[in-house]
Amino acid sequence: MTCVSFFQCPLLNISYCPPTEVDLSHGKSFVIVVHNALGWKREDVVRIPVTSESVTVRDSSGREIESQLLPLSSASLNIRNYHIKAYLGKFPSDTPKYWLAFSASVPPLGFSTYTVSGTKTGEVGQGNLKLTYDVHQGKFTQYINRRSLVKAPLQQSYSYYTGYDHSDQDPQASGAYVFRPNGTFVLRSGSKVPATVLQGPVLDEVHQQVNEWIHQITRVYKGKEHAEVEFIVGPIPIEDKISKEITTKISTTLKTNKTFYTDSNGRDFIKRVRDYRPDWELQVNQHIAGNYYPINLGIYIEDDKTELSVLVDRSVGGSSLMDGQVELMLHRRLVHDDSRGVAEALNETVCVSDKCTGLIIQGNFYLRIDPVGEGAKWRRSFGQEIYSPFLLAFTEQDGDNWRSSHVTSFSGMDPSYSLPDNVAMLTLQELADGKVLVRMAHLYEMGEDKDLSRMAHVELRKLFPYKKISEVTEMSLSANQERAEMERKRLVWKSEGSSSEVKAKVVKGGALDPVKLVVELGPMEIRTFTIDFGGH
C-alpha cells in the first residue's frame, strides 16, 4: 500500500491553502478527505480557494457533483496577503481568484473523499441549447440542441486583413469604396483566452478578452435556441501604419461545396457559389474581395444534414471563403485613400480632452444550427425581432396607485387574433385625411419552409377591432397611385424564351373581397392598402 501524505490548511480562514491553489490546466487534480466527527450523517458546504477558472468536483464514487465558483473580494485578498507575510515572513507566489464551493455528505464518525480537477470543457445553456467550450483555449467547441437533436462541432476566431500601401506593386488600396486585402492574420492572445462564465436563472454568459482591443460576450438564453454574440472592437491600432480590416469566422464541419446564401435587402436569400457567376464566365482576380457580399439580415450555409444560420444587427460584409465557414467583416481602419472620391483615408477618430482615438464599435450577431430545411423559420421570425426590438418608456410613479389609475395592458388588434407567422406589418401610418396606410409582407420564399411558404391570410376587421371599416383601396407599393390604375398603365414586355414556367411558379394573392376584407399574400408578396373608417 502506498504511503500518502496529507496536508491541512491552518490559514484557510484567510483564504490561504497551498494544496488547493495549484494549476489544474495540465491534467492535475487534488483530493479532499472530509471527516465527520459527529455521530450522525452530516451535509455541509465546503469552501476552498482555487486559482483555476473552471473545475470539476467528483464524489467518492466518481460522480460529478454540482459546484460553484465565487470571486474572492479585494478585501479578503488584502487580509490574506498581509497576514501571510506576518505569519510566514513572505508574500505568496500565487493568488487564488475564486472560492470553490460544493456540498459534502459525510457518514457518522466517518469521512468522504472528493476529487477536484480542471475541466477541459465547460457548458453553458439551461434550456434546449447547450454550448460546449474548451476552457483552457477559451474557444467554443460544440453546439448541442436537445430538442432538434443537433450536435455539431463549432469554432469561432478573429482575424484581420491588411491592405496594400503605396510601396506595393498593386497601387489600389482598401478604402471607403474598395476592399483590397493584401494578407490575412489570425488574432491570438497566447495559449489561453481569458474567459469568465456567469450563470443565472434567465441566461448564461461567457466573457472573453481576445486581445487588448477585442472583447466578446456570448449569451445563451434559457427559453431560446440561438446564441447571441456581443462584440466590442477598437480602437484598431495603426501605429505600425498598416491598414486592418477585422473579421470573425464561425467554422463547422459542414460540407458546403463552395455554396452559401446571403440576403438581398433583407428579403430573398440569394445562392452564392465561390468563384462563380451563373451569367458569365468569371475570371478570378481577387479571391477574397470577389466573393464578399453585403449582408443586411443574415447568411447561411448547409449540407445534406445541417444548416448554420448567422443573423446580424447591422449591415456588414460577409462570405464563406472556405467550406463549412462563415465570415463577417466587423470593423475597418485604413491608412490610405482608395482614390474613389472621398480624398481621405477611412480613419475616423473621436476626441475627448484633446486625445483622439480610433472608433470603437459594439454590435451583435446571432447564430443557430438546425436540421437542414428547418432554419428558415428562425431566420425569418427572429430577423423581424432584430429589426423591431422592444421600445421602452419610463416614468415616475407617484405613490402605489398606477395599476388602479392607468391601463396596464393593451393590444391594438382583436385580443384573440395575431398576424400569421409568415406575415409582417411593414407600415401602419395615419394619413393626413384620417385614413390609415397599411403595408404587409409575406416573409417566405417559395419552397423556403414546408409549412410557412404557403398562401397567408390577414383579416383586416380583426386588425382594427375598435373601428368600422368603410372602404379599403389597394395601392401601388409606394402608395402614390391605386393599383387598378397602375395595372391599366403597365407595359407588356416581350422576352426571349418561354416565360410560362416562371409565371406558373409565381403565387400571388387575389383581389380583396370588399365584404370579407381578408387580404391574401403569396410568398414574398408585399401589398399596400389605404383604409377609410368613414369618420368613425
C-alpha positions in Angstrom: 0.0 0.0 0.0 1.4 3.4 -1.0 2.0 5.9 1.8 0.2 9.2 1.1 1.0 12.4 2.8 -1.9 14.7 3.7 -1.7 18.4 4.5 -4.1 20.6 6.4 -4.5 24.4 5.9 -4.4 26.2 9.2 -4.7 29.6 7.4 -7.8 28.5 5.4 -9.8 31.2 7.3 -7.8 33.9 5.4 -8.1 32.1 2.0 -4.6 30.5 2.1 -4.3 26.8 1.2 -1.3 25.9 -1.0 -2.6 22.3 -1.7 -5.7 23.7 -3.5 -4.0 26.7 -5.2 -2.4 24.6 -7.9 -2.6 24.9 -11.6 -5.2 22.3 -12.8 -4.8 23.1 -16.6 -2.5 20.1 -17.4 -4.4 17.2 -16.1 -3.6 17.7 -12.4 -6.1 17.2 -9.6 -6.2 17.1 -5.8 -8.1 15.0 -3.3 -10.0 16.3 -0.3 -10.8 14.0 2.5 -13.7 15.3 4.6 -14.0 13.9 8.1 -17.1 14.0 10.2 -16.5 13.7 14.0 -20.3 13.7 14.9 -22.4 10.6 15.4 -24.9 11.3 12.7 -24.8 11.9 8.9 -23.9 15.4 8.1 -24.2 17.6 5.0 -22.4 20.9 4.7 -20.9 23.2 2.2 -17.1 23.1 1.8 -15.3 26.2 0.5 -11.7 26.2 -0.6 -9.6 28.8 -2.6 -8.6 27.8 -6.2 -6.8 29.6 -9.0 -8.4 27.7 -11.9 -11.3 29.3 -13.7 -13.1 26.0 -14.4 -13.0 22.9 -12.2 -14.9 19.7 -11.7 -15.7 18.1 -8.4 -16.4 14.3 -8.1 -17.6 12.4 -5.1 -16.3 9.1 -3.7 -18.0 7.1 -6.4 -16.5 9.3 -9.2 -19.8 11.0 -9.9 -19.6 14.7 -10.9 -21.4 16.9 -8.3 -22.7 20.4 -8.5 -20.2 23.1 -7.6 -19.9 26.9 -7.8 -17.1 29.4 -8.2 -17.4 32.6 -6.1 -15.0 35.5 -6.8 -12.7 36.5 -3.9 -13.2 40.0 -2.8 -10.4 42.5 -2.8 -10.7 43.0 1.0 -10.2 39.2 1.5 -7.2 39.2 -0.7 -5.7 42.2 1.2 -6.2 40.4 4.5 -4.7 37.2 3.0 -1.5 38.8 1.7 -1.0 40.9 4.9 -1.3 38.0 7.3 0.7 35.5 5.2 3.5 38.0 5.3 3.0 38.4 9.1 2.9 34.6 9.8 5.2 33.2 7.2 7.5 36.1 6.5 6.9 36.2 2.8 4.3 37.1 0.3 2.5 34.3 -1.5 3.7 33.5 -5.0 0.2 32.7 -6.4 -3.1 34.4 -5.7 -6.4 32.5 -5.9 -9.2 34.0 -7.9 -12.2 32.1 -6.5 -13.8 30.2 -3.7 -14.8 26.8 -4.9 -18.0 25.7 -3.0 -19.7 22.3 -3.1 -21.9 20.3 -0.8 -20.2 17.4 1.0 -22.2 14.5 2.5 -20.3 12.5 5.2 -21.4 9.4 7.2 -21.3 9.5 11.0 -17.9 9.2 12.5 -16.5 8.7 9.0 -15.2 10.5 6.0 -15.9 11.1 2.3 -13.4 11.7 -0.4 -13.8 14.4 -3.1 -11.6 14.9 -6.2 -11.1 18.3 -7.7 -9.7 18.6 -11.3 -9.6 21.0 -14.1 -12.2 20.8 -16.8 -11.1 20.7 -20.4 -14.6 21.6 -21.5 -17.4 23.7 -20.0 -21.0 24.0 -20.8 -23.4 27.0 -20.9 -27.1 26.9 -21.6 -30.1 25.9 -19.4 -32.7 25.2 -22.0 -32.6 23.1 -25.2 -29.4 24.8 -26.4 -26.0 24.0 -24.9 -22.7 25.4 -26.0 -19.6 23.5 -25.0 -16.2 25.2 -24.9 -12.6 24.4 -24.2 -11.9 26.4 -21.0 -8.1 26.2 -21.5 -8.3 27.6 -25.0 -11.2 29.8 -24.3 -12.9 28.6 -27.5 -16.3 27.1 -28.2 -16.1 23.6 -29.5 -19.7 22.2 -29.8 -23.3 23.2 -30.4 -25.9 20.9 -28.9 -29.7 21.3 -29.3 -31.5 18.6 -27.3 -34.9 19.3 -28.9 -33.8 19.1 -32.6 -31.0 16.5 -31.7 -28.4 18.7 -33.5 -24.9 18.1 -32.2 -22.2 19.8 -34.3 -18.6 21.0 -33.8 -18.4 24.8 -33.8 -15.5 27.2 -33.5 -15.1 30.9 -33.7 -12.0 33.1 -34.3 -10.9 36.6 -35.1 -8.6 37.7 -37.9 -7.7 40.8 -39.8 -6.8 41.7 -43.4 -4.0 44.1 -44.2 -4.2 46.5 -47.1 -1.7 47.5 -49.8 0.4 50.5 -49.2 1.9 52.8 -51.8 5.1 50.9 -52.0 3.4 47.6 -53.1 3.2 46.6 -56.7 -0.6 46.9 -56.6 -1.4 50.6 -56.4 -5.0 50.1 -55.4 -5.6 50.4 -51.6 -8.5 49.4 -49.5 -10.7 52.4 -48.7 -14.3 53.6 -48.2 -15.3 52.1 -51.6 -12.8 49.4 -52.3 -11.9 46.2 -50.4 -8.4 45.1 -51.5 -6.8 42.8 -48.9 -3.1 42.1 -49.1 -2.7 39.4 -46.3 -4.6 37.6 -43.5 -3.5 37.4 -39.9 -5.2 35.4 -37.2 -5.6 37.3 -33.9 -4.3 35.2 -31.0 -3.9 36.0 -27.3 -1.3 33.4 -26.4 -2.0 30.0 -25.1 -5.2 31.0 -23.3 -8.1 33.4 -23.9 -9.3 34.7 -20.6 -12.9 33.5 -20.1 -15.4 34.0 -17.3 -18.7 32.1 -17.1 -21.7 33.7 -15.5 -24.8 31.6 -15.0 -28.2 32.5 -13.7 -31.9 31.7 -14.0 -32.5 33.8 -17.1 -29.4 33.4 -19.2 -25.7 32.2 -19.2 -22.8 34.4 -20.3 -19.2 33.7 -21.3 -17.0 36.8 -21.2 -13.8 36.7 -23.2 -11.0 39.1 -23.9 -9.4 38.2 -27.3 -6.8 40.9 -27.0 -6.4 44.5 -25.7 -9.0 45.9 -28.2 -11.4 43.0 -28.9 -13.8 41.8 -26.2 -16.7 39.4 -26.6 -19.7 38.2 -24.6 -21.6 35.1 -25.7 -25.2 34.7 -24.3 -27.4 31.6 -24.2 -31.0 32.4 -23.1 -33.0 29.8 -21.2 -36.0 29.9 -23.4 -34.3 30.4 -26.8 -32.4 28.1 -29.1 -29.8 30.5 -30.6 -26.6 32.0 -29.3 -26.1 35.8 -29.1 -22.5 37.1 -29.6 -21.9 40.7 -28.5 -18.5 42.1 -29.7 -16.6 45.2 -28.9 -13.8 46.0 -31.4 -11.5 49.0 -31.3 -9.7 51.3 -31.3 -7.9 49.3 -34.0 -4.2 50.1 -33.6 -2.4 51.6 -36.6 0.8 52.7 -35.1 2.5 50.4 -37.5 1.0 52.3 -40.4 -0.8 49.2 -41.6 -4.5 49.1 -42.6 -6.6 46.5 -40.7 -10.0 45.1 -41.5 -11.3 42.9 -38.7 -13.3 39.8 -39.3 -14.8 36.9 -37.3 -15.1 33.4 -38.6 -17.5 30.7 -37.5 -16.3 27.3 -38.5 -18.1 24.0 -38.8 -17.6 20.6 -40.4 -20.5 21.2 -42.9 -19.7 20.0 -46.5 -21.0 23.1 -48.3 -19.4 22.6 -51.8 -18.5 26.3 -52.2 -22.1 27.3 -51.7 -23.6 29.8 -49.3 -26.7 32.1 -49.2 -26.9 35.8 -48.4 -30.0 38.0 -48.2 -31.0 40.7 -50.7 -32.1 43.7 -48.7 -33.5 41.5 -46.0 -35.8 39.7 -48.4 -34.8 36.9 -50.8 -31.8 34.7 -49.9 -29.6 34.5 -53.0 -27.5 31.5 -53.7 -23.8 32.3 -54.0 -21.1 29.9 -55.3 -17.5 30.8 -54.5 -15.5 32.0 -57.6 -18.5 31.5 -59.8 -21.3 33.6 -61.5 -24.2 31.9 -63.2 -24.5 34.5 -66.0 -20.9 34.7 -67.2 -17.5 33.0 -67.0 -15.8 34.7 -64.1 -12.1 35.4 -64.2 -11.0 35.4 -60.5 -8.5 38.2 -59.8 -9.5 38.9 -56.2 -10.4 35.6 -54.4 -11.4 37.3 -51.1 -13.0 40.6 -52.3 -14.6 38.9 -55.3 -16.6 36.6 -53.0 -17.7 39.2 -50.5 -21.4 40.2 -50.4 -23.5 42.8 -48.5 -25.4 41.2 -45.6 -28.4 43.1 -44.2 -30.2 40.3 -42.5 -28.1 37.2 -42.5 -26.0 34.5 -44.2 -26.4 30.7 -44.0 -24.6 27.5 -45.2 -26.0 24.0 -45.4 -25.2 20.4 -46.4 -27.4 17.4 -46.8 -28.0 17.2 -43.0 -27.4 20.5 -41.2 -27.6 24.3 -41.8 -25.8 27.1 -39.9 -27.5 30.5 -39.9 -25.9 33.7 -38.8 -28.0 36.9 -38.4 -26.7 40.4 -37.9 -27.9 43.6 -36.2 -26.5 45.9 -38.8 -25.3 45.8 -42.4 -21.9 44.1 -42.8 -19.9 42.4 -45.5 -19.6 38.6 -45.4 -18.7 35.5 -47.2 -17.9 31.8 -47.0 -14.3 31.6 -48.2 -13.9 28.0 -47.1 -16.4 25.2 -47.0 -18.2 25.0 -43.6 -17.2 28.5 -42.7 -19.0 31.8 -42.4 -17.0 35.1 -42.2 -18.3 38.6 -41.2 -16.5 41.9 -41.5 -16.9 43.7 -38.2 -14.7 46.8 -38.3 -12.2 48.6 -40.6 -9.5 51.2 -40.1 -7.4 52.2 -43.1 -4.4 54.4 -43.5 -4.6 55.1 -47.3 -7.2 56.6 -49.5 -8.7 54.4 -52.3 -8.8 57.3 -54.8 -12.5 56.9 -55.4 -13.6 60.5 -54.5 -13.6 60.7 -50.7 -10.0 62.1 -50.8 -9.2 60.8 -47.3 -8.4 57.5 -45.6 -11.1 55.6 -43.7 -9.6 56.6 -40.4 -12.3 58.3 -38.4 -11.5 59.2 -34.8 -13.3 60.5 -31.7 -11.6 63.1 -29.4 -12.0 63.5 -25.7 -9.9 66.1 -23.7 -7.6 66.6 -26.7 -6.9 62.9 -27.0 -8.1 61.3 -30.3 -8.5 57.6 -30.8 -10.0 55.3 -33.5 -13.6 54.3 -33.3 -14.9 51.6 -31.0 -17.8 49.6 -32.3 -20.2 47.4 -30.3 -22.6 45.1 -32.0 -24.3 41.7 -32.0 -24.6 38.7 -34.3 -26.7 35.6 -33.7 -26.1 32.0 -34.7 -28.1 28.8 -34.8 -27.7 25.3 -36.2 -30.7 23.4 -37.4 -31.5 20.2 -39.3 -31.4 21.0 -43.0 -34.6 22.7 -44.1 -35.7 23.9 -40.7 -33.6 27.1 -40.3 -35.8 29.4 -42.4 -38.4 29.8 -39.7 -35.8 31.1 -37.2 -34.2 33.4 -39.8 -37.5 35.0 -40.8 -39.1 35.3 -37.4 -36.1 36.3 -35.3 -34.9 38.5 -38.1 -38.1 40.6 -37.5 -37.3 40.7 -33.8 -33.9 42.1 -34.5 -35.3 44.7 -36.9 -38.1 45.7 -34.5 -36.8 45.4 -30.9 -38.9 46.3 -27.9 -39.4 50.0 -27.3 -39.1 51.1 -23.7 -40.6 54.2 -22.0 -40.2 55.2 -18.4 -41.9 57.5 -15.9 -42.0 58.0 -12.1 -44.8 56.5 -10.1 -46.5 58.8 -7.6 -47.4 56.5 -4.7 -48.6 53.0 -5.4 -51.7 53.5 -7.5 -50.5 53.1 -11.1 -52.5 49.9 -11.7 -55.7 51.4 -10.3 -55.5 54.6 -12.3 -53.9 53.5 -15.6 -54.4 50.9 -18.3 -51.6 48.4 -17.8 -52.0 46.2 -20.8 -53.3 46.8 -24.3 -53.5 45.2 -27.8 -54.4 47.2 -30.9 -55.7 44.0 -32.5 -58.5 41.8 -31.5 -57.3 40.1 -28.3 -58.0 36.7 -29.9 -56.1 37.4 -33.1 -52.5 37.8 -34.2 -50.9 38.0 -37.6 -49.9 34.7 -39.2 -46.3 33.6 -38.6 -45.4 34.2 -42.2 -46.6 37.9 -42.4 -45.0 41.1 -41.1 -46.6 44.5 -41.0 -44.2 46.9 -42.6 -46.2 50.1 -42.3 -49.0 51.3 -40.1 -49.4 55.0 -40.6 -52.2 57.6 -40.2 -52.5 59.8 -43.2 -53.5 63.5 -43.3 -57.0 62.8 -44.4 -57.7 60.4 -41.5 -57.2 57.3 -43.5 -54.6 54.6 -42.5 -51.9 53.3 -44.7 -51.2 49.6 -44.1 -48.3 47.7 -45.9 -47.9 43.9 -45.2 -45.3 41.5 -46.5 -45.1 37.7 -46.8 -41.8 36.8 -45.2 -41.0 33.5 -47.0 -39.9 32.5 -50.5 -41.4 29.6 -52.5 -40.2 26.3 -51.0 -38.3 28.0 -48.2 -40.3 26.4 -45.5 -42.6 23.3 -45.8 -45.4 25.0 -43.8 -44.9 28.8 -44.0 -44.2 29.2 -47.7 -47.9 28.8 -48.5 -50.6 31.5 -49.0 -51.2 33.7 -46.0 -54.5 35.4 -45.0 -54.9 38.5 -42.9 -58.3 39.6 -41.5 -58.5 43.4 -41.7 -61.5 43.6 -39.4 -59.5 41.9 -36.6 -56.6 44.2 -37.2 -58.9 47.2 -36.4 -61.5 45.8 -34.0 -62.4 49.1 -32.5 -63.2 50.9 -35.7 -65.7 50.3 -38.5 -64.0 49.9 -41.9 -66.0 51.7 -44.7 -63.6 51.3 -47.6 -60.3 49.6 -48.5 -58.3 50.6 -51.5 -55.3 48.7 -52.7 -52.4 50.9 -53.7 -49.1 50.6 -55.6 -46.1 49.5 -53.5 -45.1 53.2 -52.9 -48.8 54.1 -52.2 -48.8 57.0 -54.8 -51.5 55.6 -57.0 -54.2 53.0 -56.9 -53.2 49.5 -58.0 -56.0 49.2 -60.5 -54.8 52.4 -62.2 -51.2 51.2 -62.2 -52.3 47.8 -63.8 -54.0 49.7 -66.6 -50.8 51.6 -67.4 -48.5 48.6 -67.1 -46.3 48.0 -70.1 -46.1 44.5 -71.5 -42.6 43.4 -72.5 -41.7 40.6 -74.9 -38.9 38.4 -73.7 -36.9 35.6 -75.3 -37.8 32.0 -74.4 -40.9 30.7 -72.7 -42.0 32.6 -69.5 -44.9 30.2 -68.8 -42.9 28.2 -66.3 -41.9 31.3 -64.4 -45.5 32.6 -64.3 -46.7 29.2 -63.1 -44.4 29.3 -60.1 -45.4 32.8 -59.0 -48.2 32.7 -56.5 -50.0 36.0 -55.7 -53.0 36.9 -53.6 -56.3 37.5 -55.2 -58.3 40.7 -55.3 -59.6 41.9 -51.9 -63.2 40.9 -51.2 -65.0 44.1 -50.1 -67.3 42.1 -47.8 -64.9 39.6 -46.1 -62.0 42.0 -46.0 -59.4 39.2 -46.0 -56.0 40.0 -47.6 -54.2 37.2 -49.4 -50.4 37.2 -49.6 -48.3 34.8 -51.7 -44.7 34.0 -50.9 -42.5 37.2 -50.9 -45.5 39.3 -51.9 -45.9 42.9 -50.5 -49.3 44.6 -50.6 -50.3 48.1 -49.7 -53.7 49.4 -48.7 -55.4 52.6 -47.6 -58.2 52.1 -45.1 -61.0 54.6 -44.6 -63.0 54.4 -41.4 -65.7 56.8 -42.7 -65.2 59.3 -39.8 -65.7 56.6 -37.1 
